[in-house]
Amino acid sequence: MKIQLFLISIFCALNANAQDYLITFTGTGASTTVSTVKVENLTAGTSLIVNGNDILHLKAIITGVNSIKDDQSSKIKIYPNPMSDNSTMQIYAPVAGDAVISVLDITGKPVARIQSYLENSRQDFKLSGFKNGFYLINVKGNNYQFSEKLLSNGQSRGAISIEKVNVVIQTTDEKAPEKESKGVQGTVDMEYASGDRLKFTGISGNYSTVKTDIPTQNETITFNFIACTDGDGNNYPVVEIGTQVWMAENLKTTLYSDGTTIPLVTDGTAWAALSTPAYCWYNNDADTYKDTYGALYNWYTINTFKLCPEGWHVPTIAEWEVLIVYLGGEMVAGGKVKEIGTVHWIAPNTGATDEVGFTALPSGARGYNTGMFGDIGTDGAWWSSTPYSTNFSMETYVENNNAIMWKNDNYTNTGLYMRCLKN
């Protein structure tokens, strides 16, 4: 009776305080098919890639339930979980020896039990025959015990079966199998704590769309796929923020949208003297900086109005202001667009949450008066199309030591980056 009450309390706690969620994916716009999805837990710093037709199982992190002995080598992994037809259970025992594997239903009643010799290494078991409901899988060996919960969506009327690597170990004495459901989707587990912010990047062919969310229920993430291809044929992820759709990476084209070449200028003195369009790579090193940070352009390039992909444009300072206001004002907007962590940003990267998927990077700049490169790791800046005066134009930038999104004027022959906005 005590173990029944204990297990009931466990399942009540799981349902009330550590709810698991199931996330599915679909596409709209230029494509209705989702091929793959990159899922990043921005809060925990973890990530994985799933197929677009998979179910993402956000698996609640439970402390104090899964194991009596806290040993990293002793654990259970069950996948898929939830299960429809069958699942694979991997057991990692801390020591070799006999162990009892039990399956208990939500009332604490044992519905299957076997004894098996476990090596001090991974052992695989096939689980099948589960009816719809919650179960607890318990493994008890010499001086260790650990458990894992299992959710079954199956409709089996047969016996629960535990099979070890193609050898049937034991089945419970229940009714013979009649008809079982067939699973059609894979399920991929990801640990999730309540309040974690997730970033989803859905991919369909050349299309890529970013969405962020803090899941609180089962849901379907819908990616609105929009073409964003520059003159070089580079395809960019896009992100919807409020009423605007932005590129989710910096531009890196070497060709205008009409196919003509943008002049590449590497010499610092020549760059500083320019009054005509030009681009370059940070430190003149495309291999190191192109894919991550994009290209640096002077404002004369911006002013051609041929830089962005077809259907996109260089944002005005007023359009940057729309983004800033949507994010709560310039004092906090910088933090909300910055990439989390210090992989690219130099500490402290104050206030960074990347909560809208803009993922601003500290890509630095090229100086207007010397053509020297600097500020990588501490500053990220983007041109607007709004002129300030004859030799100045407006920019927007963020820094590593505050959460502000600044607006400023800069010399037209400064080298800055570009984020295009959907027309």
C-alpha positions as CSV (number, residue, x, y, z in Angstrom):
1,M,0.0,0.0,0.0
2,K,2.8,2.4,0.8
3,I,4.5,1.9,-2.5
4,Q,1.2,2.5,-4.3
5,L,0.7,5.8,-2.4
6,F,4.3,6.7,-3.2
7,L,3.9,6.1,-6.9
8,I,0.6,7.9,-7.0
9,S,2.2,10.9,-5.4
10,I,5.1,10.7,-8.0
11,F,2.7,10.8,-10.9
12,C,0.6,13.5,-9.4
13,A,3.8,15.6,-9.0
14,L,4.8,14.9,-12.5
15,N,1.5,16.0,-13.9
16,A,1.1,19.1,-11.7
17,N,4.6,20.4,-11.4
18,A,6.7,19.0,-14.2
19,Q,4.5,18.7,-17.2
20,D,5.9,17.1,-20.3
21,Y,4.9,18.7,-23.7
22,L,4.7,17.3,-27.2
23,I,5.7,19.7,-30.0
24,T,5.0,19.1,-33.7
25,F,6.0,21.1,-36.7
26,T,4.3,22.3,-39.9
27,G,5.1,24.8,-42.7
28,T,3.2,27.5,-44.5
29,G,4.0,30.2,-47.1
30,A,6.6,29.1,-49.8
31,S,6.6,25.5,-48.5
32,T,4.3,23.4,-46.4
33,T,6.9,20.7,-45.8
34,V,9.4,20.9,-42.9
35,S,12.5,18.8,-43.6
36,T,14.5,19.4,-40.4
37,V,14.3,21.5,-37.3
38,K,17.2,22.7,-35.1
39,V,16.0,23.1,-31.5
40,E,18.1,25.2,-29.2
41,N,17.3,25.5,-25.5
42,L,18.7,29.0,-25.0
43,T,18.3,28.8,-21.2
44,A,20.1,25.5,-20.7
45,G,22.6,25.8,-23.6
46,T,21.6,22.5,-25.2
47,S,20.5,21.8,-28.8
48,L,19.5,18.9,-31.1
49,I,18.2,18.4,-34.7
50,V,15.0,16.5,-35.4
51,N,13.2,15.6,-38.6
52,G,10.3,17.8,-39.5
53,N,7.7,15.0,-39.1
54,D,9.1,14.0,-35.7
55,I,7.4,14.8,-32.4
56,L,9.6,16.7,-30.0
57,H,9.0,15.4,-26.5
58,L,10.0,18.1,-24.0
59,K,10.8,15.9,-21.1
60,A,10.4,17.5,-17.7
61,I,13.6,17.5,-15.5
62,I,12.7,15.7,-12.3
63,T,15.0,15.8,-9.3
64,G,15.0,13.2,-6.6
65,V,12.8,10.7,-8.6
66,N,14.9,9.0,-11.2
67,S,17.6,7.4,-9.0
68,I,18.2,6.5,-5.4
69,K,21.9,6.4,-6.0
70,D,23.2,9.4,-7.9
71,D,25.6,7.8,-10.3
72,Q,26.2,9.1,-13.8
73,S,26.9,5.6,-15.1
74,S,23.6,4.2,-13.7
75,K,20.5,5.3,-15.7
76,I,17.7,4.4,-18.0
77,K,17.0,5.9,-21.4
78,I,13.7,5.1,-23.2
79,Y,12.9,6.2,-26.7
80,P,10.6,7.0,-28.2
81,N,8.8,8.3,-25.1
82,P,5.8,8.7,-25.4
83,M,5.5,5.4,-27.2
84,S,2.8,4.1,-29.6
85,D,3.8,0.6,-30.6
86,N,7.1,-0.1,-28.9
87,S,10.1,1.6,-27.4
88,T,13.8,0.8,-26.8
89,M,15.0,0.9,-23.2
90,Q,18.7,1.3,-22.6
91,I,20.0,0.4,-19.2
92,Y,23.4,1.4,-17.9
93,A,24.1,-0.5,-14.7
94,P,26.8,0.8,-12.3
95,V,27.9,-2.8,-11.5
96,A,27.5,-6.2,-13.1
97,G,25.0,-8.6,-11.5
98,D,21.4,-9.8,-11.3
99,A,18.7,-7.1,-11.4
100,V,15.0,-7.0,-11.2
101,I,13.2,-4.9,-13.8
102,S,9.6,-4.0,-12.9
103,V,6.8,-2.1,-14.7
104,L,4.3,-0.5,-12.4
105,D,1.1,1.3,-13.5
106,I,-0.1,4.6,-12.1
107,T,-1.7,2.9,-9.1
108,G,1.6,1.2,-8.1
109,K,0.5,-2.2,-9.2
110,P,3.2,-4.3,-10.9
111,V,2.1,-5.3,-14.4
112,A,5.4,-6.9,-15.5
113,R,8.5,-8.1,-13.8
114,I,11.7,-9.9,-14.9
115,Q,15.0,-10.8,-13.5
116,S,18.0,-10.3,-15.8
117,Y,21.7,-10.4,-15.5
118,L,23.1,-6.9,-16.3
119,E,26.6,-6.2,-17.4
120,N,28.4,-3.1,-16.4
121,S,27.7,-1.6,-19.8
122,R,24.7,-0.7,-22.0
123,Q,22.0,-3.3,-22.4
124,D,19.0,-2.8,-24.8
125,F,15.5,-4.0,-24.1
126,K,12.4,-3.8,-26.4
127,L,9.2,-2.7,-24.6
128,S,5.9,-3.5,-26.2
129,G,2.3,-4.4,-25.4
130,F,1.6,-1.3,-23.3
131,K,-1.9,0.1,-23.0
132,N,-2.6,3.8,-23.0
133,G,-1.4,5.4,-19.7
134,F,1.5,6.3,-17.4
135,Y,4.0,3.7,-16.2
136,L,7.1,3.6,-14.0
137,I,10.0,1.4,-15.1
138,N,12.1,0.4,-12.0
139,V,15.5,-1.3,-12.1
140,K,16.8,-2.7,-8.8
141,G,20.2,-4.3,-8.5
142,N,23.0,-4.8,-5.9
143,N,23.1,-1.5,-3.9
144,Y,21.4,0.6,-6.6
145,Q,18.0,1.4,-7.8
146,F,16.7,3.9,-10.4
147,S,13.5,4.6,-12.3
148,E,12.1,6.2,-15.4
149,K,8.6,7.1,-16.3
150,L,7.0,6.1,-19.6
151,L,3.9,7.5,-21.3
152,S,2.1,5.1,-23.7
153,N,-0.3,6.2,-26.4
154,G,-0.8,2.6,-27.5
155,Q,-4.1,0.7,-27.6
156,S,-2.7,-2.8,-27.1
157,R,-4.9,-5.5,-25.7
158,G,-2.1,-8.0,-25.3
159,A,0.6,-8.7,-22.7
160,I,3.3,-6.3,-21.8
161,S,6.6,-7.7,-23.2
162,I,10.2,-7.0,-22.2
163,E,12.7,-8.4,-24.7
164,K,16.4,-8.3,-24.4
165,V,18.2,-7.9,-27.8
166,N,16.1,-10.3,-29.9
167,V,15.6,-12.7,-26.9
168,V,12.2,-12.7,-25.2
169,I,12.8,-12.5,-21.5
170,Q,9.3,-12.6,-20.1
171,T,5.8,-11.5,-20.6
172,T,3.0,-10.9,-18.2
173,D,0.1,-13.4,-18.0
174,E,-2.6,-11.3,-19.6
175,K,-5.0,-11.7,-22.6
176,A,-3.5,-12.7,-25.9
177,P,-2.8,-10.0,-28.4
178,E,-5.7,-8.9,-30.6
179,K,-4.9,-5.6,-32.3
180,E,-2.2,-3.1,-31.6
181,S,-1.8,0.5,-32.9
182,K,1.0,1.4,-35.3
183,G,3.2,4.4,-34.7
184,V,3.7,6.7,-37.7
185,Q,6.0,9.4,-36.2
186,G,9.3,9.3,-34.4
187,T,9.6,10.9,-31.0
188,V,12.7,12.7,-29.9
189,D,13.3,13.6,-26.2
190,M,14.7,16.8,-25.0
191,E,15.1,17.8,-21.3
192,Y,13.0,20.9,-20.5
193,A,12.5,22.9,-17.3
194,S,9.5,25.1,-16.9
195,G,10.3,28.6,-18.3
196,D,13.1,27.5,-20.6
197,R,13.2,29.6,-23.8
198,L,13.5,27.5,-27.0
199,K,14.7,28.6,-30.4
200,F,13.4,26.6,-33.4
201,T,15.0,26.9,-36.9
202,G,12.8,25.2,-39.4
203,I,14.4,24.2,-42.8
204,S,12.6,23.3,-46.0
205,G,14.9,23.2,-49.0
206,N,16.4,26.7,-49.5
207,Y,13.9,28.2,-47.0
208,S,14.8,28.7,-43.3
209,T,12.6,30.3,-40.6
210,V,13.4,31.1,-36.9
211,K,10.8,31.1,-34.1
212,T,11.2,31.3,-30.3
213,D,8.9,30.1,-27.7
214,I,8.5,29.2,-24.0
215,P,6.2,26.1,-24.2
216,T,3.5,25.7,-21.6
217,Q,1.4,23.1,-23.4
218,N,1.3,20.7,-26.3
219,E,1.5,22.7,-29.5
220,T,2.3,22.9,-33.2
221,I,5.1,25.3,-34.3
222,T,4.2,26.7,-37.7
223,F,7.1,28.0,-39.8
224,N,6.2,30.7,-42.4
225,F,8.8,30.0,-45.1
226,I,9.8,33.1,-47.1
227,A,12.4,33.3,-49.9
228,C,15.5,35.3,-49.0
229,T,18.2,34.7,-51.6
230,D,20.9,37.3,-52.4
231,G,22.7,38.0,-55.7
232,D,25.3,35.4,-54.9
233,G,22.7,32.7,-54.3
234,N,23.1,32.6,-50.6
235,N,19.9,31.7,-48.7
236,Y,19.2,33.3,-45.4
237,P,17.0,32.3,-42.4
238,V,14.3,34.8,-41.6
239,V,12.5,35.7,-38.4
240,E,9.2,37.4,-37.8
241,I,9.4,40.0,-35.0
242,G,6.1,41.8,-34.4
243,T,4.8,43.1,-37.7
244,Q,8.3,42.9,-39.4
245,V,10.2,40.1,-41.0
246,W,14.0,40.4,-40.7
247,M,16.9,38.4,-42.0
248,A,18.2,36.3,-39.1
249,E,21.8,36.6,-40.2
250,N,24.0,39.4,-41.6
251,L,24.2,39.8,-45.4
252,K,27.2,38.4,-47.2
253,T,26.7,39.0,-50.8
254,T,29.4,40.1,-53.2
255,L,26.9,40.8,-56.0
256,Y,24.1,43.3,-56.2
257,S,20.5,42.0,-56.8
258,D,20.9,42.7,-60.5
259,G,24.0,40.5,-60.7
260,T,26.6,43.2,-61.0
261,T,29.8,43.0,-58.9
262,I,30.3,45.0,-55.7
263,P,34.0,46.3,-55.6
264,L,36.1,44.5,-53.0
265,V,38.6,46.8,-51.3
266,T,41.2,45.3,-49.0
267,D,43.7,48.2,-48.6
268,G,43.0,50.3,-45.5
269,T,44.1,53.6,-46.9
270,A,42.1,53.1,-50.1
271,W,39.0,52.2,-48.0
272,A,39.3,55.3,-45.9
273,A,39.4,57.5,-49.0
274,L,36.4,55.9,-50.7
275,S,33.3,57.9,-51.8
276,T,32.0,55.0,-54.0
277,P,30.5,51.5,-53.1
278,A,32.8,48.8,-51.7
279,Y,32.7,45.7,-49.4
280,C,35.2,43.6,-47.5
281,W,35.5,40.8,-45.0
282,Y,36.7,41.4,-41.4
283,N,40.5,41.4,-41.3
284,N,40.2,40.6,-45.1
285,D,39.7,37.0,-44.0
286,A,36.7,35.5,-45.7
287,D,37.5,31.9,-44.6
288,T,37.3,32.9,-40.9
289,Y,34.6,35.5,-40.8
290,K,32.3,35.3,-43.8
291,D,29.9,32.6,-42.8
292,T,29.6,33.7,-39.2
293,Y,29.5,37.5,-39.5
294,G,28.8,38.3,-43.1
295,A,30.3,41.2,-45.1
296,L,31.2,44.8,-44.2
297,Y,29.8,47.5,-46.6
298,N,30.3,51.2,-46.7
299,W,27.2,53.4,-47.0
300,Y,27.7,54.1,-50.7
301,T,26.9,50.5,-51.3
302,I,23.7,50.7,-49.2
303,N,22.7,53.8,-51.1
304,T,22.6,51.9,-54.4
305,F,19.3,50.3,-53.3
306,K,20.5,47.1,-55.0
307,L,22.1,45.3,-52.1
308,C,19.3,43.3,-50.5
309,P,17.6,40.2,-52.0
310,E,14.6,40.7,-54.2
311,G,11.6,41.5,-52.1
312,W,13.7,42.9,-49.3
313,H,15.2,46.3,-48.6
314,V,17.6,48.2,-46.4
315,P,15.6,49.4,-43.3
316,T,15.2,53.0,-42.6
317,I,16.1,54.3,-39.1
318,A,12.3,54.6,-38.5
319,E,12.0,50.9,-39.3
320,W,14.7,50.1,-36.8
321,E,12.8,52.2,-34.3
322,V,9.7,50.0,-34.9
323,L,11.8,47.0,-33.8
324,I,13.2,48.8,-30.8
325,V,9.8,49.9,-29.6
326,Y,8.4,46.4,-30.0
327,L,11.2,45.1,-27.8
328,G,10.4,47.5,-25.0
329,G,12.5,50.5,-25.8
330,E,16.2,51.1,-26.5
331,M,17.3,50.5,-22.9
332,V,16.4,46.8,-23.1
333,A,16.1,46.0,-26.8
334,G,19.8,45.4,-27.2
335,G,19.8,42.5,-24.7
336,K,16.7,41.0,-26.4
337,V,18.4,40.7,-29.8
338,K,21.9,39.6,-28.7
339,E,23.1,36.0,-29.0
340,I,23.3,34.4,-25.5
341,G,26.6,33.5,-24.0
342,T,30.2,34.3,-24.7
343,V,31.1,32.0,-27.6
344,H,31.2,35.1,-29.8
345,W,30.6,38.0,-27.3
346,I,33.3,39.0,-24.8
347,A,32.0,38.9,-21.2
348,P,29.8,40.1,-19.6
349,N,27.3,40.2,-22.6
350,T,24.9,42.1,-20.4
351,G,21.2,41.3,-20.6
352,A,21.5,38.9,-23.6
353,T,18.4,36.7,-24.1
354,D,18.0,36.5,-27.9
355,E,14.3,36.1,-27.1
356,V,13.1,37.0,-30.6
357,G,15.6,35.0,-32.6
358,F,17.5,38.0,-34.1
359,T,20.8,36.6,-32.8
360,A,22.9,39.7,-33.0
361,L,26.7,39.0,-33.1
362,P,29.6,41.2,-32.1
363,S,30.9,41.4,-35.6
364,G,33.0,44.6,-35.2
365,A,33.5,47.3,-37.9
366,R,36.0,48.9,-40.3
367,G,37.2,52.4,-39.5
368,Y,36.3,55.4,-41.7
369,N,39.6,57.2,-41.3
370,T,42.2,54.5,-41.3
371,G,40.5,51.4,-42.8
372,M,41.5,49.5,-39.7
373,F,39.3,46.6,-38.3
374,G,38.2,46.6,-34.7
375,D,35.5,46.0,-32.0
376,I,34.9,42.3,-32.8
377,G,33.7,40.6,-29.7
378,T,32.3,43.8,-28.2
379,D,30.1,45.6,-30.8
380,G,27.6,44.7,-33.5
381,A,26.4,47.4,-35.9
382,W,24.1,47.7,-39.0
383,W,23.4,50.4,-41.5
384,S,20.1,52.1,-42.1
385,S,19.2,53.7,-45.4
386,T,18.5,57.1,-43.7
387,P,21.2,59.8,-44.5
388,Y,22.1,62.1,-41.7
389,S,24.2,64.6,-43.6
390,T,26.5,64.7,-46.6
391,N,29.2,62.6,-44.9
392,F,27.1,60.7,-42.3
393,S,24.3,58.2,-42.2
394,M,22.3,56.5,-39.4
395,E,23.3,53.2,-37.9
396,T,22.0,50.9,-35.1
397,Y,24.3,49.0,-32.8
398,V,24.6,46.9,-29.6
399,E,27.5,46.3,-27.2
400,N,28.7,43.6,-24.8
401,N,28.6,45.7,-21.6
402,N,24.9,46.9,-21.7
403,A,21.5,45.9,-23.0
404,I,20.9,49.1,-25.0
405,M,20.1,49.2,-28.7
406,W,21.7,52.5,-29.8
407,K,20.9,54.7,-32.7
408,N,23.8,56.8,-34.0
409,D,25.2,58.6,-37.0
410,N,28.4,57.3,-38.6
411,Y,30.8,58.3,-41.4
412,T,29.6,57.0,-44.8
413,N,32.9,55.3,-45.5
414,T,32.8,53.3,-42.3
415,G,32.4,49.5,-42.9
416,L,29.3,48.1,-41.1
417,Y,27.0,45.1,-41.5
418,M,23.6,44.7,-43.1
419,R,20.3,43.2,-42.0
420,C,17.6,43.4,-44.7
421,L,13.9,43.8,-44.0
422,K,11.0,42.2,-45.9
423,N,9.1,44.6,-48.2
